[in-house]
Amino acid sequence: MSDIPVRLIPGDSESEQPENAPALCLSGGGYRAMVFHIGALWRLYESGWLSKLKRISSVSGGSITAGFLGLQWSQLSFAPGTVQSEFVPKVVTPLRALASTTIDIPAVILGLLLPGGVAGRIAKAYDSALFNGKTLQDLPDAPRFVINATNMQSTVLWRFSKPYMWDYRVGEVKSPTLALAQAVAASSAFPPVLSPARLSLSNADFVPKTGDDLQRPPFTTDVILTDGGVYDNLGLETAWKRYKTILVSDAGGKTAAEESPPTDWLRQAYRVLNLINSQVRALRVRQLIDSYQRGADNPDDPTGRNGTYWGIRADIAEYHLHDALDCPLPRTTELANIATRLARLDDLTQQRLINWGYAIADAALRKYVDPDLQPKPAFPYPKAGV
């Protein structure tokens, strides 16, 4: 169906009703996304919505935040008033420490000079800072965390989760023991410099006859992956099909206007690819918003959804809330224009990004999902503003 924001694959039903439960999608965008999503999760945690989620689906920079949240999930009580005693020290502080270091340039230099590749160096940096050797089996059983990458061979989504890794064309690997850092590195292997990420598997690792048409070597033995946002820039596919309430946090970038765009083949091709990505993102957002409208007009429409979308490039004034937090558009646009990199963000910028993610998530939730959301919002870092 052309009016839905995801691709139907063999086995998907156009008429099947989704489960009446909430899911959260976290987009990519490097450290910018990683830190912006912290703010959104902060508001979800204190309001009680985070503990209600049945699935958290992520791509790229959003997978850094999601992967670490999943690892820490069992350490959180989600009790009222525990933001500062639990969520901040166990989730926010370690992620902010990572955002205070530059890992992309060292990874590129060492990855080109030494064995292991660039994505392998990124995985080592993630593991040292956040994951400490933990695997996909250390994620919680509930909610389901799904970390998404793009399979460059099969051209479709490769999903990592605790119960399985799966590409519908290649097949299913049950109960994978892959390092969590490796899964997140594959999901955030931004092309061209941090990509590809490779998985060395065995044909015997796959459940027989679970792949549609590519369950054979080398598709099952040498898996070549790139950023999950290449296929699904909002992380929608593994959530939208299954759940009725879809919350989407989008910190994606935007291709800027350029007076004299490059005309040499290499740089021109890179800019054209960015333009295509921007257009696909805009189309997917429009289709997502349309699905919310269909859900409001006809609750029985299987292509309709409840929920809300918030984006780093939004104007909070458009939510028309008299008590929305003060977020002037010129200031938030500065944050949205931070480069998509894994490069150090200073302390003030991190605080502003967290405040902005918190504020826009609050506005979207109160406008479209939960008008009586409590407690009343206040910036996590009041002195920083946005």
N, C-alpha and C positions, 0 to 999 in steps of 0.2 A: 504494500500500500504506500502511495507516494506522500500521504498526508501525515505520516507518523515520523518521529525523529530518529528512528532506529531501523536497522535492516532486518527483515524477517529471513530466517534461515530454515533449512529443512527440519521439520519437526515442530516449528512454531505454528500456532493456530491464530488466524486473524480474529476469531470470534471468542477465544478463551478469556474469561474474566480474570483479571489480576487479583492477587490476594489483597484484602483490605487492611494494609499495614504500610508503615512509612519506610522509605529508603532515602539515603543521602548520596549524592554524586559530587565528587570533588575533581575539578578540572586541573589541567596543568598550567605551567607558567614559571618554572624554576623556583628559586627562593621566594620570589614575589608571591607566587601561589601558596607555597608552603606556609608562609607567615600570615598571609591574608586568611587562609582557612583556619589558622589557630584562632583568630578572632571570631569567626563564625561558630566554631566548635565551642568556644567559651560561652557564647550566648545560648547555644543549644544545651550545654551542660547545666548552666545555672537555672534554665527554664524548665528542665525536666525532659526536654525533647530528645536529647542524645540517648538516654537509656531506653527510649521507645523504639529506636530504629531496629529494623530487621536485617538491613543490608547496608553496607557502606562500600560503594564502588568508586574506584579512583583511577586516574591516569597521570602519568608524568610527575610534575612537582607535587600534585595532590597526593600521589602515592607515598611520598616521603612522610607527609603528615599522617595519612591513613595507616600506613604500615606501622608507624611507631605507636599511634593510638591503639591499634589492635594488640600490640605487644604489651601495652600497659593496662589494657582493659580490666583485667582481673584485679588490678591494684586500686581500682576506683570504686567507691561505694555509691556514687551518684546521689548521696543524701543532700538535702537542702543545706546550704551554707558551707559546703566543702570545696568551693572553687579554690580558695587560697590555700587550704590545707592539703588538698589532694591533686586537683587538676593542674594547678600552676607548677608545683614542684615535680610532679611525675610526668607531665606531658609538655607543658609550655617551656620550662627552663631548659631541658635537653635540646629541644628543637631550636630554641633561640641560640643556644651555644653553637649548634651546627651552622646556623645562619650567620654567625659571626666569623666564619672561616671561609676562605676561597678554596674550592676543591676542583673546579673545572679546569683551570689552566694547568695546575700541577698534573692532573690526570691526563690531559692531552699530551703534555711534554713527555712524561714518563711512559705513557701508553704507547707512544710512537717509537720510543727508544728501547724499551724493555719488553720482555714477554708478558702476556696477560691482557694486552689491549687496553684501550681507553675505558670502556665500560667496566672492565675488571678492576681498574684503579678506582673508579667511582664506587663500585660495590665495596671495595676495601675501606674507603673513606666512610661510607654509610655504616659499615659494620663496626668500625672503630668508635664512631661518635654515638651510635644509637642502638645497634642490634646485637652486638657482642656474641656472634655465632648462633643466634637463634634461627630457627627454620620456620617454614610455613606451618608446621605442626604446633608451633607455640602460639598461634593465633587462637582466639576463642572460638568455641562452637557456635555461639550466638552473641552478637549478631554475626552474620556472614560477612567477612571482609573479602572483597574481590579486587585484586590488583591487575590491571589490564595493560598488555603490551600489544604491539602489532607484529604479526608474523610476516616477514618480508618475502617468504617463499610461497605461503598459501594465500597471501593478500588479505587475510581476515584477522579477527581478534584472537589473541592467545591470552587466556585468563589464568591467573594464579589464585588459588584459595587453599584452605586447609583440607577439604575433602578431595580435591583434584586439581590438576592442571588440565586444560582442555582447549583444543582448537577443533571446531566441528568438522573440518576437512581432514585433519591429521589424526585425531583421536584423543583418548582420555588416559591420563596417568593418575591412578588413585593414590591418595595419602602421600603426596610428594614430600620428600625431606629436603628439598632445595633450601638453601640459605635465604632468609627473608631479605637480606641486603641484596642478594643477586636478583630476586624478583623485582624489588624496587628499582634497582639499577637498570633492568631491562625496560621497565615501565617508563623511566625517565631518561632513556637514551636519546636525547634530542639530536635529530639529524642536522647537519652531517657530522659534527665534530665528536659527539659522545656516542655515536652509533657505528656499528651494530653491537648488540649483546648476543653472545652465543651460549647455547646450552648443549652439552654433550650428553646424549641419552642413548638408550638401547632400544631397539625395536621391541624387545621383550618387556620393556617398562609399560607399554601401552596395553590397555584392555582390548582384546581381539574384537574386530569388527565395530569399533566405536568411531572410526573416522569415515567421513562421507566418500572421499575419492582419493585421498593422498596418504593413506596409512601404509607407508613403505619408506625404506631408506631412499634418499638422505633426509626426507622430511621428518622422520622419526629419530634420526640419529644425530644430525647436526642442525639444530634449530637456530635460525638467524632472526633475531628480533630487533625492533626499533621502538621508539616512543609510542606509548598507547594512544596519545593524542593524534597520531597520524591517521588512525582508523576511526577513533571516536573521541573527539576533542573535549567532550563533557563527561565522559565515563558513564553515558546513559544506558548503553545496550543491556548490560547485565542487571540493571535495576528497573528500567521502565517497563520491560516485558513482564516482570513478575509482581510488581507492587502498584497499588492504587494511588498512594500518596508519594509524590516524588519531590524531594527538596534538592535544588541544584545550586552549588556555590561555584561561580565561574570567575577565575582570576586570569583568564587567557589574555594574550597580547593582541595587538592590532598592527597591521602593516601601515606605517605612516606615509603620508604624501611625500613625494620627493621631486624637486624641481628638475633635477638632471639624473634620472635613473641610469644605472650602469647598462652599457650596451655590449660589453664583452660577453661571450657565451656563458662562462661560468657564473659570474655574478648576476647576469640577467636571468639565468635559469633559476638561481636561488630566490631572486625577488618574485619571479612568476609563481614559484611554488608557495611562497608566503601569501601571495594574493589569492591563490586557489584555496589555501587553508582558511584565510579570513572569510572568503565567500561561503565556504562549507559551514564554518562556525555560525555565521549569521543566519544561514538557512535553517540549521538545526535548532537554533534558539527560537526562530519564528515558528517552526513546527511544534516545538515544545510548548510555547505559549498557546498555540492553537489547541493543543491537546488539553490544556487546562480549561480553555473556554468550552470545549466539547464536554468535559467532565462536569462543568457547572451547568450547562444547558440540559444534559441528559446523563444522569448518574449511571444508567445501564449501558451506555455506549462503551464497548470494550476498548476503543481507541481514546477514550477520555481519561483524564487524570485529575486528581486533586494535588494541591501542593503549591510551590512557589519557586521562582528563580531569582537569584540575586547575582549581580555582576560587579566586578571591580570598576567598570566604566559607567556604572549607573549614576543617575542624579537622584539623590535621596529626596529631593523636593517633589519628584514625580509620584511619590507614594502618598502625598497629601495627608501626612500625619502631623497634627499640631505639636506633638511632643517628641518628634524624631530628634535624634542627637544632631548637633550642629556640625555639618559636614559640607563646607563650601565646595562647589564643583571644581574650581581651579585647583584646590588643594588635593582633592581626591584624584583628579586627572594626573597630577604629578606622580602619585603613587602608582596609578595604572600604567604609566609610561616607564617604570623601572624595567630595565632590560631583562629578558628571559635568560638568566644565567644562574650558575651555582657560585656566585661571587659574593663576598662579604657585604652584609648590610649593617650599617652603624646602628647603635642602640636606639637613637631617636626614630630613625626610619622604621625599624622593627616595631616600635611602640605605635607609631602612626598607622602602619599596615594592620596591626592587630585591632586597633581601635576602629579602623574603617571596615574590616571584615565583620566585627561585632555589630557595628551600627547598621550596616546595610542588611545584614541577616535579620536583625531585630525588626527593622522596618518592613521587610518582606514578609516575615512570619506574622507580625501583628496585622498587616494589611490583608493578607490572603489566607492565613491558616488558623491563627489563634489570636483573635482581637483582645482577649483578656490576659495575654501573656504576662507572667510575673517572674521575678520582681521587675519593677520599672527600670528601664535601661540607664546605665551610667558607664562612661568609658572605662575600660580596664585600666588605662593609664591616663587619668584626668589631665595631668599637666602637659601631656604631649598633644592632645587633640588629634586632628588629622592633618 
